[in-house]
Amino acid sequence: MKYEADGVQRLNKVVRGIFYRHIPFSKQVRDKVAKTPAFAEIHNRFINIRNRKYTEIENRYKKYLNALGSLPDPLRENLEFFRV
């Protein structure tokens, strides 16, 4: 993964996709490698899945909003994890 994060392709396309989905890079590394053609399609798919999941969780958590309109800390942290 060290080489992939630096933009050097050492893994095949299938393994690269699995790693990108299930072991995502940090935001800075994702932004850097998203510009390379090897990661462009995987990155777009990752963004779409994350946005869909964020919307789903946001709608699910609306019933847990308190009177001030904020979520409990564990729910808010979980929601922030899925924000891209």
N, C-alpha and C positions, 0 to 999 in steps of 0.2 A: 504494500500500500504506500510505502514511502516513495517509491519511484512513480507510482500513478499520481500521487499528490503533486509531484514535481513536474508532471506532464510527460514522463517517459513511460511508454507503453510496454509493460512486461506481461500483462494478463490478456487472455483472449476476451472477446466481446461478451460472452455469456457470463464469465466470472466477474468481469468489470461491472456488468449490470446488477448482478446479485450483491456484490459488495456495496455498490452505490445506493441500492435500495435499503439494505438491511444494516449496513455499517456506514452511515453517511459521514462525509467529511465535515469539518467545521465550516461555518458560513463563509469565512475568508477563502478557504481552499476550494469550496464548491463554486464560488464566484470566479475564481481563477481558472479552474479546469473546465467550467461550462463553456468557455470560449473556444476550447479545442474541439475539432470535429468528432473525435472519438467519444466525447462526453455530451455533446449537444443534445442528441435525441434522448439519452438517459436522463439528462438534467431536466428537459422539458416534461418528461413523463413523471419524474420525481416531484416537480413543482405542482403539476396538476393533481397528483394523488394527495400531496400534503394539503393543498388548498381545499380539496373535497373533504378530507378528513377534518380539517379545521372548522369548516362550515358545519359539518355533521355534529362535532363535539360542541361547538358554540350553541347550536340550536338545542342540544340535549341539556346543556348547563343553564339555559335561561330560567328554568324553574327553580334553580338554586340561588338566584340573585337575592340579596338582602334588600332592606328598605332603602339603602343608599345607592343601590344599583351595582354593587361590587360582589365578586365571587369570593368564597373562602380561599385561603392561600393555596392549599393543595390542588384545587380545581383550576385556579388561575395559572399556577405553574405548569400544569398539564396542558392547558390550552396554549400557553406561550411556547411550549415545546413544538407544537405543530405549526406555529406561525412561521412562514418562510421569509 
